Amino acid sequence: MRVKDVMTTKITKVSPDNGVRQAAQVMLDNHVSGVPVVDDEGRLVGVLSEGDLIRRTELISATITSSEDMALPSEARANAYIRRSSWRVGDAMTPDPVVIDEEASLAHVAKLMHERHIKRIPVVRDGKLVGIVSRADLLQAILVALPDDTAGGDEGIQRSIVARFGENTGLEGLDLSVTVDQGIVHIWGSVESVEFQRAACIVAEGVRGVKGVVEHFNAPHR
C-alpha cells in the first residue's frame, strides 16, 4: 500500500496570515494537534502544532522566557521573541516541515514518524498539499491488510514460507524445515529460543492459504 491509499484528503488547514488564536480555535474545533499552513496557491509553507503554541507569551511569563533566551545569540533571541509573541500564524509556525510524497510506501512513513517523533505528516504533490497521513491512518492500514499473496497449492505455500524466513525476520540461517499438507503447515527444526519459534509461526500464519500451523521444534534453550 502507498500513502495515497490511506491518507486523509479532507484537510483542516490555515493561512500564514491567519491569527494564532484563530488557528488555535480551528485545532480545538477539529480535535487535531496540528494544522498545515498553506499559501494562496496551495503550497505548504509550514505546520502549526501544539508544540509551537505551548511557549506563547500568553502561557509563559516574560521572566521565564527571558532567562531561558539569554543563552542564545541576539538574532536567535529576536526570532524566539517573534515566534512566541506575534499574532500571525506565519511567524509562530514551524517552517519547512517534514513532508512525504503520495507515492511513498507506508514503511517509509512509519520510519519517518519514528525517527522524527511526529504523529502526522503532510502529503504533497508538486509542492502542493493533497493530504495528511497520521499514525491512526497507519493503524487502519494494519486492520485492513490481507496476508501476502502466494502461489496456489501446498507447494506454493511451502516455497513462500521458506522464502520469507530470509526476509529480515531474525530466522536467517537457522535450520528450519517446512512441509504443508492441505493448507496445514508443519515447521521442524532446532531453534535457540521461544522468540525464534514464535517468529517462524508468524511468518507461516501470514501467508495466504495457510489454515493452521503445527510446531515440531526441539525444546528451546532458556
N, C-alpha and C positions, 0 to 999 in steps of 0.2 A: 504494500500500500504506500501511497505517496501523500505528501502534505495536503494536496488539493482534495484528497478523498475524505479527510477528516476535519479540515479547518472550518471555522465559523466565518461565514461571509456577511452575516448581519453584525456590522461593526459599530460599536459606540466610540466615537472619536470627537476630538475638539480641535480648534484652530489655535495657532500660536498667538493670535490676537485676542482670544477669549480671556476672561478674567480667571484668576486662580480659584476664587470662591465659586464661580460658576462651574468650573471643571470639577471641583470637589463635590459639588451637588450632583453633577452628572454621574460621578463614580458611586456615590451613595445610592442614587435612584436606581442604578443598573446593577448594583451589588458586584462591582468589579474593583480590583485592587490597583488597576492602572488603565490608562487610555492612550492610544496612539494620537500623536499630534500631526495633523495633515494640513498642507497649504492649499491655496485656492485651486491649484492644478491637480490635486490628489496625490501629491508626492509626500512621502513620510519624512518628516523633519525631526522627529523626536518622540519621546514617550514621557508621559507624566504619571508617576507612580506614588503610592503611599510613602515610599522612602524619600521621594523628593519633597513631600509636604510635611514630613514629620519634624523638620528643623525650621519651620516657618517662625517668624518673629511673633506670630500670634500665639504660638505654643511655648516657645522657649524665651526666657528673659534675655535682654541685651547683655547683661553681665556675664551670663554663661557663655554665650556665643563669642563675646569679645575676648574672654580669657582663652578660649579654645583657638580662636583665629590668630592670636598674637604670634603663634609659632610659624605662621605662613608668611611667604613673601607678600609685599604690598599689593601686587597685581592679583594674586590668588585671594587675598582678603577682600579686595574690591569685588571680585567675581562671586565670592561666597555671600557677601552682603547683598548683591543683586539677586541671587537665587533665593535667598530667604525673605527678601523684602519687597521685590517687585510684584505688582498686581497682574502682570502679563504671564500667561502660560509659557510663551516663548522664552522668557527669562528663567522660569522655575524648572522647566523640563530638563530631562537628560537628552542631549543631542546625540546624533549618530548611534542609535540603539542597535542591538543585535537583531538582524533580520534573517529571513530564510526564504528560499525560492519555493514556489508552489510544487515544483517537480522533485524536491528533495525527499529522501527516504525518511520514514519515521524513526529509524535508528539514528540518523543524523540529528533529528530534532531532540531525541532523548539525550544524546551525547551533549548537545549544546546546553540544554536545560541543566544537566548535571554539572557540567564544567563551570557554567556562569551563575549557577544558583538562581535561576529565574523560572517563573511559573508560566509565562506567556511570551510568545514570540510573534511579532508582526510578519505577515506573509506578503511578499512583494512580487510584482510582475513589471519589468521595465521601470523599476524605481517607484512604482505606484502601489499603494496599499490595496490588496484584494482580499485580505482575510486575517484572522488571528488563529494561531494554534496554541492550545493550552495543555496543561497536564491532564485535565479532565478529558480532553479530546483523545489523548493517547490511551487513557484508561478505557474509553469507549471502544477504541480500535481493538484492544485486547479482548473485550467481550464479544465482538462480532467476528473475530478472526476464526477462520476454519483451519483444520490441520492441513499440512502440506500435501499437495498432490503427489501421487506416485504411480508407477506403472501398475497395471492390473494384476491380480492374482498373487498367490503366496510368494512366488519367486520375485516379483517386483517389490513386494513389501520387504522381503529379506534384503534385497540389494539396497533399498533406500535406507533401511536402518543402519546397515553396516557403513554406508557412505556418511551418514550423519554422525556416527561415532567419532569421525575425524574432523568435525567442524567446530573446533573451539569449545568442546564440551568437557574437557579435562580427562576424557577417556582415551585420548590418542595414545597408541602404542600398547594398550592393555590387551591381554589375551582373552578376548571375548568371542563367543560363537553364537550364532543366531539361526534358529530354524523356525519355520512358520507352517502351521497346519490349519487350513480352513480359517485363516484370519487370527488364529491364536499364536502369539509369539512366545517362543521359549528362548531364554537367554542363559548361556552357560559361561562359566569362567571363574578364575581365581582373582578376586579383587581385594584391595587393601582396606577398604573402609565401607561403611554404610552409605556414605555420600556417593561413592562410585556406583554402588548398586542402584541407588535412587536415580542418579543421573541417567544410567543406562535404561531404566524403565521409562523415564520421562521421554527420552528420545523415541523409544518404541511407541509410546502412547500418542505421540504427536504425528504419527504417520497415518494418513487416511487409509481406511480399510482394516485397520487393526481392531479386533474385537475383544482382545484381552491379552495380558502379559503374565507369563509364568516364570518365576525366578528359579534358577538352579545354581546359585552361587555357593561357593565354599564359604565357611564362616569367616567374617572379616576380622582383621587384627584390631584389637582395642588399644 
